[in-house]
Amino acid sequence: MVDAARARKLADRIQQIVAEMLERRIKDPRLGFVTVTDTRITNDLRDATVYYTVYGSDGERAETAAALESAKGVIRTEVGRKTGVRHTPSITFVMDSLMENAAHIDDLLAQARARDAEVAKAAQGASPAGEANPYREAGPDEDEDLDEDDDDEDLDEDEDDDPDFDGHDIAEDGEDGRPGRPPS
């Protein structure tokens, strides 16, 4: 197996080579407006998958897929020559569904905006179910001084006043006389 960083670098280099070849060297008339979106390579560097998108109709996408399949050998040869790896990876072209996913997300966001608008319209004349301010506010006569430790002093005094207090916080001693062991 190869280091993941090396595989990622090789995949990026393959993506650049394929994009450059599609732009400059491949002159197939069936090739539409192609964008190489991503390239992934296996850890053994034997198989590379090139993801692409095509701007156009379904017919143009099918023609572009056929053009890429016919140019696969030329592209693989150029990848091997420019990368200099011992074994040139086999190349598979896969149509990336990025545009369809983006359109689907846009539709979902539009539906969410429409629902939010409906809720906002319904809430225009509504009033709160409880008081206007549900949080309790301190009045001028209430003391909220949290810096004083009067409560801690009261606890210490209570411990001193208790004649049965032996310094342990556990309620009773166990069978063996050690504190904190309940009888079994």
MODELLER restraints for C-alpha pairs under 7 A, 6 or more apart:
rsr = mdl.restraints
at = mdl.atoms
rsr.add(forms.Gaussian(group=physical.xy_distance, feature=features.Distance(at['CA:1:A'], at['CA:43:A']), mean=5.72, stdev=0.5))
rsr.add(forms.Gaussian(group=physical.xy_distance, feature=features.Distance(at['CA:1:A'], at['CA:44:A']), mean=5.35, stdev=0.5))
rsr.add(forms.Gaussian(group=physical.xy_distance, feature=features.Distance(at['CA:2:A'], at['CA:43:A']), mean=5.68, stdev=0.5))
rsr.add(forms.Gaussian(group=physical.xy_distance, feature=features.Distance(at['CA:2:A'], at['CA:44:A']), mean=6.15, stdev=0.5))
rsr.add(forms.Gaussian(group=physical.xy_distance, feature=features.Distance(at['CA:7:A'], at['CA:41:A']), mean=6.52, stdev=0.5))
rsr.add(forms.Gaussian(group=physical.xy_distance, feature=features.Distance(at['CA:7:A'], at['CA:43:A']), mean=6.48, stdev=0.5))
rsr.add(forms.Gaussian(group=physical.xy_distance, feature=features.Distance(at['CA:7:A'], at['CA:45:A']), mean=6.88, stdev=0.5))
rsr.add(forms.Gaussian(group=physical.xy_distance, feature=features.Distance(at['CA:11:A'], at['CA:39:A']), mean=5.49, stdev=0.5))
rsr.add(forms.Gaussian(group=physical.xy_distance, feature=features.Distance(at['CA:11:A'], at['CA:40:A']), mean=5.62, stdev=0.5))
rsr.add(forms.Gaussian(group=physical.xy_distance, feature=features.Distance(at['CA:11:A'], at['CA:41:A']), mean=5.81, stdev=0.5))
rsr.add(forms.Gaussian(group=physical.xy_distance, feature=features.Distance(at['CA:12:A'], at['CA:39:A']), mean=6.67, stdev=0.5))
rsr.add(forms.Gaussian(group=physical.xy_distance, feature=features.Distance(at['CA:14:A'], at['CA:79:A']), mean=6.37, stdev=0.5))
rsr.add(forms.Gaussian(group=physical.xy_distance, feature=features.Distance(at['CA:15:A'], at['CA:36:A']), mean=6.91, stdev=0.5))
rsr.add(forms.Gaussian(group=physical.xy_distance, feature=features.Distance(at['CA:15:A'], at['CA:38:A']), mean=6.78, stdev=0.5))
rsr.add(forms.Gaussian(group=physical.xy_distance, feature=features.Distance(at['CA:15:A'], at['CA:39:A']), mean=5.65, stdev=0.5))
rsr.add(forms.Gaussian(group=physical.xy_distance, feature=features.Distance(at['CA:17:A'], at['CA:79:A']), mean=6.43, stdev=0.5))
rsr.add(forms.Gaussian(group=physical.xy_distance, feature=features.Distance(at['CA:18:A'], at['CA:75:A']), mean=6.63, stdev=0.5))
rsr.add(forms.Gaussian(group=physical.xy_distance, feature=features.Distance(at['CA:19:A'], at['CA:36:A']), mean=6.04, stdev=0.5))
rsr.add(forms.Gaussian(group=physical.xy_distance, feature=features.Distance(at['CA:28:A'], at['CA:67:A']), mean=6.50, stdev=0.5))
rsr.add(forms.Gaussian(group=physical.xy_distance, feature=features.Distance(at['CA:30:A'], at['CA:63:A']), mean=5.34, stdev=0.5))
rsr.add(forms.Gaussian(group=physical.xy_distance, feature=features.Distance(at['CA:30:A'], at['CA:64:A']), mean=5.66, stdev=0.5))
rsr.add(forms.Gaussian(group=physical.xy_distance, feature=features.Distance(at['CA:30:A'], at['CA:67:A']), mean=5.87, stdev=0.5))
rsr.add(forms.Gaussian(group=physical.xy_distance, feature=features.Distance(at['CA:31:A'], at['CA:63:A']), mean=6.74, stdev=0.5))
rsr.add(forms.Gaussian(group=physical.xy_distance, feature=features.Distance(at['CA:31:A'], at['CA:64:A']), mean=4.58, stdev=0.5))
rsr.add(forms.Gaussian(group=physical.xy_distance, feature=features.Distance(at['CA:31:A'], at['CA:67:A']), mean=5.73, stdev=0.5))
rsr.add(forms.Gaussian(group=physical.xy_distance, feature=features.Distance(at['CA:32:A'], at['CA:54:A']), mean=6.55, stdev=0.5))
rsr.add(forms.Gaussian(group=physical.xy_distance, feature=features.Distance(at['CA:32:A'], at['CA:60:A']), mean=6.41, stdev=0.5))
rsr.add(forms.Gaussian(group=physical.xy_distance, feature=features.Distance(at['CA:32:A'], at['CA:64:A']), mean=5.66, stdev=0.5))
rsr.add(forms.Gaussian(group=physical.xy_distance, feature=features.Distance(at['CA:33:A'], at['CA:54:A']), mean=5.56, stdev=0.5))
rsr.add(forms.Gaussian(group=physical.xy_distance, feature=features.Distance(at['CA:33:A'], at['CA:55:A']), mean=5.56, stdev=0.5))
rsr.add(forms.Gaussian(group=physical.xy_distance, feature=features.Distance(at['CA:34:A'], at['CA:52:A']), mean=6.63, stdev=0.5))
rsr.add(forms.Gaussian(group=physical.xy_distance, feature=features.Distance(at['CA:34:A'], at['CA:53:A']), mean=5.76, stdev=0.5))
rsr.add(forms.Gaussian(group=physical.xy_distance, feature=features.Distance(at['CA:34:A'], at['CA:54:A']), mean=4.69, stdev=0.5))
rsr.add(forms.Gaussian(group=physical.xy_distance, feature=features.Distance(at['CA:34:A'], at['CA:55:A']), mean=6.80, stdev=0.5))
rsr.add(forms.Gaussian(group=physical.xy_distance, feature=features.Distance(at['CA:35:A'], at['CA:52:A']), mean=5.47, stdev=0.5))
rsr.add(forms.Gaussian(group=physical.xy_distance, feature=features.Distance(at['CA:35:A'], at['CA:53:A']), mean=5.28, stdev=0.5))
rsr.add(forms.Gaussian(group=physical.xy_distance, feature=features.Distance(at['CA:35:A'], at['CA:54:A']), mean=6.45, stdev=0.5))
rsr.add(forms.Gaussian(group=physical.xy_distance, feature=features.Distance(at['CA:36:A'], at['CA:51:A']), mean=5.98, stdev=0.5))
rsr.add(forms.Gaussian(group=physical.xy_distance, feature=features.Distance(at['CA:36:A'], at['CA:52:A']), mean=4.31, stdev=0.5))
rsr.add(forms.Gaussian(group=physical.xy_distance, feature=features.Distance(at['CA:36:A'], at['CA:53:A']), mean=6.55, stdev=0.5))
rsr.add(forms.Gaussian(group=physical.xy_distance, feature=features.Distance(at['CA:37:A'], at['CA:51:A']), mean=5.60, stdev=0.5))
rsr.add(forms.Gaussian(group=physical.xy_distance, feature=features.Distance(at['CA:37:A'], at['CA:52:A']), mean=5.23, stdev=0.5))
rsr.add(forms.Gaussian(group=physical.xy_distance, feature=features.Distance(at['CA:37:A'], at['CA:53:A']), mean=6.93, stdev=0.5))
rsr.add(forms.Gaussian(group=physical.xy_distance, feature=features.Distance(at['CA:38:A'], at['CA:50:A']), mean=6.09, stdev=0.5))
rsr.add(forms.Gaussian(group=physical.xy_distance, feature=features.Distance(at['CA:38:A'], at['CA:51:A']), mean=5.09, stdev=0.5))
rsr.add(forms.Gaussian(group=physical.xy_distance, feature=features.Distance(at['CA:39:A'], at['CA:48:A']), mean=6.87, stdev=0.5))
rsr.add(forms.Gaussian(group=physical.xy_distance, feature=features.Distance(at['CA:39:A'], at['CA:49:A']), mean=5.59, stdev=0.5))
rsr.add(forms.Gaussian(group=physical.xy_distance, feature=features.Distance(at['CA:39:A'], at['CA:50:A']), mean=4.47, stdev=0.5))
rsr.add(forms.Gaussian(group=physical.xy_distance, feature=features.Distance(at['CA:39:A'], at['CA:51:A']), mean=5.95, stdev=0.5))
rsr.add(forms.Gaussian(group=physical.xy_distance, feature=features.Distance(at['CA:40:A'], at['CA:48:A']), mean=5.67, stdev=0.5))
rsr.add(forms.Gaussian(group=physical.xy_distance, feature=features.Distance(at['CA:40:A'], at['CA:49:A']), mean=5.23, stdev=0.5))
rsr.add(forms.Gaussian(group=physical.xy_distance, feature=features.Distance(at['CA:40:A'], at['CA:50:A']), mean=6.62, stdev=0.5))
rsr.add(forms.Gaussian(group=physical.xy_distance, feature=features.Distance(at['CA:41:A'], at['CA:47:A']), mean=5.74, stdev=0.5))
rsr.add(forms.Gaussian(group=physical.xy_distance, feature=features.Distance(at['CA:41:A'], at['CA:48:A']), mean=4.27, stdev=0.5))
rsr.add(forms.Gaussian(group=physical.xy_distance, feature=features.Distance(at['CA:41:A'], at['CA:49:A']), mean=6.23, stdev=0.5))
rsr.add(forms.Gaussian(group=physical.xy_distance, feature=features.Distance(at['CA:42:A'], at['CA:48:A']), mean=6.60, stdev=0.5))
rsr.add(forms.Gaussian(group=physical.xy_distance, feature=features.Distance(at['CA:45:A'], at['CA:89:A']), mean=6.11, stdev=0.5))
rsr.add(forms.Gaussian(group=physical.xy_distance, feature=features.Distance(at['CA:46:A'], at['CA:89:A']), mean=4.38, stdev=0.5))
rsr.add(forms.Gaussian(group=physical.xy_distance, feature=features.Distance(at['CA:46:A'], at['CA:90:A']), mean=6.27, stdev=0.5))
rsr.add(forms.Gaussian(group=physical.xy_distance, feature=features.Distance(at['CA:47:A'], at['CA:89:A']), mean=4.86, stdev=0.5))
rsr.add(forms.Gaussian(group=physical.xy_distance, feature=features.Distance(at['CA:47:A'], at['CA:90:A']), mean=4.86, stdev=0.5))
rsr.add(forms.Gaussian(group=physical.xy_distance, feature=features.Distance(at['CA:47:A'], at['CA:91:A']), mean=6.18, stdev=0.5))
rsr.add(forms.Gaussian(group=physical.xy_distance, feature=features.Distance(at['CA:48:A'], at['CA:89:A']), mean=5.90, stdev=0.5))
rsr.add(forms.Gaussian(group=physical.xy_distance, feature=features.Distance(at['CA:48:A'], at['CA:90:A']), mean=5.97, stdev=0.5))
rsr.add(forms.Gaussian(group=physical.xy_distance, feature=features.Distance(at['CA:48:A'], at['CA:91:A']), mean=4.92, stdev=0.5))
rsr.add(forms.Gaussian(group=physical.xy_distance, feature=features.Distance(at['CA:48:A'], at['CA:92:A']), mean=6.28, stdev=0.5))
rsr.add(forms.Gaussian(group=physical.xy_distance, feature=features.Distance(at['CA:49:A'], at['CA:91:A']), mean=5.81, stdev=0.5))
rsr.add(forms.Gaussian(group=physical.xy_distance, feature=features.Distance(at['CA:49:A'], at['CA:92:A']), mean=4.78, stdev=0.5))
rsr.add(forms.Gaussian(group=physical.xy_distance, feature=features.Distance(at['CA:49:A'], at['CA:93:A']), mean=5.96, stdev=0.5))
rsr.add(forms.Gaussian(group=physical.xy_distance, feature=features.Distance(at['CA:49:A'], at['CA:94:A']), mean=6.90, stdev=0.5))
rsr.add(forms.Gaussian(group=physical.xy_distance, feature=features.Distance(at['CA:50:A'], at['CA:91:A']), mean=7.00, stdev=0.5))
rsr.add(forms.Gaussian(group=physical.xy_distance, feature=features.Distance(at['CA:50:A'], at['CA:92:A']), mean=6.05, stdev=0.5))
rsr.add(forms.Gaussian(group=physical.xy_distance, feature=features.Distance(at['CA:50:A'], at['CA:93:A']), mean=4.91, stdev=0.5))
rsr.add(forms.Gaussian(group=physical.xy_distance, feature=features.Distance(at['CA:50:A'], at['CA:94:A']), mean=6.10, stdev=0.5))
rsr.add(forms.Gaussian(group=physical.xy_distance, feature=features.Distance(at['CA:51:A'], at['CA:93:A']), mean=6.05, stdev=0.5))
rsr.add(forms.Gaussian(group=physical.xy_distance, feature=features.Distance(at['CA:51:A'], at['CA:94:A']), mean=4.92, stdev=0.5))
rsr.add(forms.Gaussian(group=physical.xy_distance, feature=features.Distance(at['CA:51:A'], at['CA:95:A']), mean=5.74, stdev=0.5))
rsr.add(forms.Gaussian(group=physical.xy_distance, feature=features.Distance(at['CA:51:A'], at['CA:96:A']), mean=5.26, stdev=0.5))
rsr.add(forms.Gaussian(group=physical.xy_distance, feature=features.Distance(at['CA:52:A'], at['CA:94:A']), mean=6.45, stdev=0.5))
rsr.add(forms.Gaussian(group=physical.xy_distance, feature=features.Distance(at['CA:52:A'], at['CA:95:A']), mean=5.26, stdev=0.5))
rsr.add(forms.Gaussian(group=physical.xy_distance, feature=features.Distance(at['CA:52:A'], at['CA:96:A']), mean=5.24, stdev=0.5))
rsr.add(forms.Gaussian(group=physical.xy_distance, feature=features.Distance(at['CA:53:A'], at['CA:95:A']), mean=5.94, stdev=0.5))
rsr.add(forms.Gaussian(group=physical.xy_distance, feature=features.Distance(at['CA:53:A'], at['CA:96:A']), mean=5.48, stdev=0.5))
rsr.add(forms.Gaussian(group=physical.xy_distance, feature=features.Distance(at['CA:54:A'], at['CA:61:A']), mean=5.94, stdev=0.5))
rsr.add(forms.Gaussian(group=physical.xy_distance, feature=features.Distance(at['CA:72:A'], at['CA:91:A']), mean=7.00, stdev=0.5))
rsr.add(forms.Gaussian(group=physical.xy_distance, feature=features.Distance(at['CA:76:A'], at['CA:90:A']), mean=6.91, stdev=0.5))
rsr.add(forms.Gaussian(group=physical.xy_distance, feature=features.Distance(at['CA:76:A'], at['CA:91:A']), mean=6.61, stdev=0.5))
rsr.add(forms.Gaussian(group=physical.xy_distance, feature=features.Distance(at['CA:80:A'], at['CA:88:A']), mean=4.91, stdev=0.5))
rsr.add(forms.Gaussian(group=physical.xy_distance, feature=features.Distance(at['CA:159:A'], at['CA:165:A']), mean=6.63, stdev=0.5))
rsr.add(forms.Gaussian(group=physical.xy_distance, feature=features.Distance(at['CA:170:A'], at['CA:179:A']), mean=6.89, stdev=0.5))
rsr.add(forms.Gaussian(group=physical.xy_distance, feature=features.Distance(at['CA:170:A'], at['CA:180:A']), mean=5.49, stdev=0.5))
rsr.add(forms.Gaussian(group=physical.xy_distance, feature=features.Distance(at['CA:172:A'], at['CA:179:A']), mean=6.78, stdev=0.5))
rsr.add(forms.Gaussian(group=physical.xy_distance, feature=features.Distance(at['CA:172:A'], at['CA:180:A']), mean=6.63, stdev=0.5))
rsr.add(forms.Gaussian(group=physical.xy_distance, feature=features.Distance(at['CA:173:A'], at['CA:179:A']), mean=4.35, stdev=0.5))
rsr.add(forms.Gaussian(group=physical.xy_distance, feature=features.Distance(at['CA:173:A'], at['CA:180:A']), mean=5.53, stdev=0.5))
rsr.add(forms.Gaussian(group=physical.xy_distance, feature=features.Distance(at['CA:173:A'], at['CA:181:A']), mean=5.86, stdev=0.5))
rsr.add(forms.Gaussian(group=physical.xy_distance, feature=features.Distance(at['CA:173:A'], at['CA:182:A']), mean=6.55, stdev=0.5))
rsr.add(forms.Gaussian(group=physical.xy_distance, feature=features.Distance(at['CA:174:A'], at['CA:180:A']), mean=6.37, stdev=0.5))
rsr.add(forms.Gaussian(group=physical.xy_distance, feature=features.Distance(at['CA:174:A'], at['CA:181:A']), mean=4.18, stdev=0.5))
rsr.add(forms.Gaussian(group=physical.xy_distance, feature=features.Distance(at['CA:174:A'], at['CA:182:A']), mean=4.61, stdev=0.5))
rsr.add(forms.Gaussian(group=physical.xy_distance, feature=features.Distance(at['CA:174:A'], at['CA:183:A']), mean=5.14, stdev=0.5))
rsr.add(forms.Gaussian(group=physical.xy_distance, feature=features.Distance(at['CA:175:A'], at['CA:183:A']), mean=5.50, stdev=0.5))
